[in-house]
Amino acid sequence: MTEDPRRKEERHSPAPRCAYCQREACDDPRCRKLRAEQVDARKEDLERRSQVEALARDHERDLRAAHGSAIPERILRARLPANEQPIVPLREERRAVFAENISAALDRAMSDPDRPFPETTETPADQGPLIRASCTACRGSCCSYGGDRAYLYPDHFRRLLRDHPGKSREEILSEYRSHLPPAVYDGSCVYHTDSGCALPRSMRSNLCNTFLCGDLEDLLQAQPQEGAALPVLAVCVREGAAEIVRSALFDGQGNPILPPA
């Protein structure tokens, strides 16, 4: 009797490897603990998302009760992060560290200017207004990771040297230092101000100009594939909590419908 090829393949297939230690058929209690924690984290995230969705529905109901026909009949509810850091003076120590960091990055770029670097395509121009309105509501949570480097790594300066071959090292450094603002969000990027990025878009890293957080990607994907974009009720949520910090309502072109709440 001929053996079923599928059963033969299963019999000879290697056992699945553990995602943590990479051993086959792992039964290590430490790995079991990590797997259980991951499952628990996913359950908590799903529960939190469900709670936030319920809060968003209640918030929409309250807005409709208060503002009536000013609220469009059909809107898209979207969850976004919420930057809650205060504005503080940009200390001289941070300015000095930033200058050292970009000097080192620029020197590395100039020592190997022809090294290939990745390019990330920017989002379509017609999505720009929605992205700007969403990031304004969030107040730039993703910018907090820019720190004292502002995502300005050697590849960024290789790109800049390619696009501006006539600029000297000192001109580049002086220009970046000249845009440092007097005050920024505490613990965030040295260019992150309450009015947005203090650095002109053409001088920002490719990452800054192309990055979309998961929540913002979800918002864009939820928009109709054809026809006009829907108005958005963006609820900005406290990190790790089912709590709305603030909200913003804007139309499909990013224009505010109501003042931020």
N, C-alpha and C positions, 0 to 999 in steps of 0.2 A: 504493500500500500504506500503510495507516494505521500510524503509529509506535506502538509499545507505550507506553502512558501512564507506566509505571514508568520506562522508559529515558528518556523525555522529562523526567520529574521529576528523575532523577539528573543529566541533562545540564545542567539549569538550577539545580540546588541549589548553594549556595555551598560552597566548600571548607571543611572543618573548621578552626576557629581554634585556634591554639596556646594552651594553658592558661597559658602564662607571659607571652608578649608580645602575645597576642590577634591576631596577624597570620594571614592565611590561608596555608595550605600552607607553614608556617615550616620553614626548614632552617638556622636560625641555630645554629652549633656550641654556643653557650652554652645555648640551650634544649635541644638534644640532650643536653648534659651533665646538665642538671637532670632531664630525663625519665629518663635512665639511672640517676641517683642515686635517683630515686623508686622505680623498679622494683627496684633493689638493696635499698632500705630495706624494701620490701614482702616481698621474699624472705627477708631477715634476720629480719623479724618473724614470718613464718610458720614459719621454721626454729626460732626461739626458742620459739614457742608449742608446737611439736611436742616440743621437748626438755623443756619444763616439764610437758607432759601425761605424758611418760614418767616424769619424776621423781615426779609426783603418783601415778601408778600404783604405782611402787615404794614410795612412802611409805605408801600405803594397805596394801600387802602387808605391810610391816614392822609397821604398827599392828595388823593382824589377827593376825600371828604373836605379837606381844607381849601383846595384850589379849583375844584370842579372841572369845567371844560378847558382850563389852562393845561391840563394833563392830557396828552394825546391818547386816543382810544386804545391804540396798540403800541406797547413799548416792550423793550427787551431789558429784563433785569440781569445785571452783571455783578459778580463779586470781584472786588479788587483789593489789593493790600492797602494798608494805611500807614504812611510815615507819620509818626507822632513826636519826632525829636524837636527840641526847641532850637531857636536860632541863637548862636553864640559868636563872639568875635573870633576871627581866624588868627590864632596865635602865631607869633614870630617863629616859635619852634617848629610848627607845622609847615610854615612857609619854607624854612631852611631844609627840612627833611624832604619836602616835595622837590625843591631845587636839586638836591643831591640825587634823588631817584631819577628824575627825567634827564639829568646830565649823564648818569650812567647808562640809561637806556639809549640816549642819542649817541653816545660814544660807541656802544656796541653796534648800533645800526651803521654808523659811519665806517666802522672797521670791517663790515661785511655787508655793503649796501646792496649787492646783487643776490643775496640769499632769497629764495622764493618765500612768499608769505601768502596766507589764505585770504580770500576776499569773500565777504558775506554780502549777498544782495540785499539791498534795502527793500522795504515793503512797498507795494504799489502806491503811487502818489495819491490815488483817490481814497486810500485808507488813512492818510496822514492826519486829517482833521480829527477823526475818531481817536486815533492814537494819542494825539496831543491833548485832547479833552480828557481822556482817561488818565493819562499820566499827571495832568494837572490836578485831577481829583485825588489821586493816590499821593501826590507830592513827592514822587520819586523814591519809593522804597528801594528799588534796585541800585540807586546811586550810592547807597550807604557802603557798598563794597568797593567803591572807588578809592576811598581812603586817601593816603598821601601819595598815590600814584596816578589817580584819575584814569586808570586803564591805559595809560600811555606807556606802552612797552616798545621794545626795539622794532617790532614789525610795523607799528604805527609810524615810527620815524623813518623807516625804510620807504614806506608809502609816501610820506611827506617829502622826502628827498627826491623821490622819483617825480612827483608832481611839481616840485619847486626846486629845480636843480641849482638855481642861482643863490639860494639862501645859505648864509654861513651858520656855523654852530652857534656863535654868540647871538646872532639875530634871532634864531629860533628860540633859544633859551629866554632871551629878553622878552620876546613876544608872549610866550606862555606865562612868564612871571607877571607881566603887565596886566593880565586878565584875572589875577587872583583877587577875589572880592574882599571887602572888609569883614563880612560876617557870613557864616554858613550854618547848615544844620549840624547839630552836635554829633560827632562821631561819623559823619558822612564824608563824601568826596570834598576835596578842597575847592571845587567849583560849584557845589550844590547849594543854591540860595533859595529863599522863599519865593523868588520870581522865576525859578528855573535854573538852567545851567548858565553860568557866567562865561563859559567858553563858546565862541562862535562855532556853529555847526561844522564848518569846514576844517576846524582845528581839532575836533573831537575824534576819539578813536573810532574805528570801524565798528567795534562792539557797541559803543554808546549810540551810534546812529542806526543800528540794526536790531538790537536786542528787544525781544518781547517776552515778558513773563508769561507763565502758563495761564494765568487768569485773563490776561489781555489777549492771548491767542484764542482762548475759549470765546471771548466776546466777539472777536472778528469772525470766527468760524460760525458763530450762531446767527450772524447776519444773513439775510437772504442772498442767495447766489446771483439772483437776477433782480433788477428793479432797484428802487431807492432803498437806502439803508434805513433801518428802524431807529426811532429815538431810543436812548439808553438811560435807564435808571441805574447808575453805578453806586453800589453800596461798598464802602471802604471798611474793611474788617480788621479788627485788632489781631495781631499775630498770635496764633495758637489759641484763640478764643472765639466763641460764637457771640460776638458783640460788634455792632455797627458803630464806628467812630464818627463817620460823616457820610453824606451822600451827595450826589450831583445828578441832575437831570439835564440832558442835552439832546439835541436833534441829531439826525443821521449825518450832518455836516459838522458836528462838534460844537454848534452854537448853543449857549445855555438857554434853557427854557425857564428854569427857576434859579434863584441864587443858591449857591452851595449851602447845605444844611448840616 
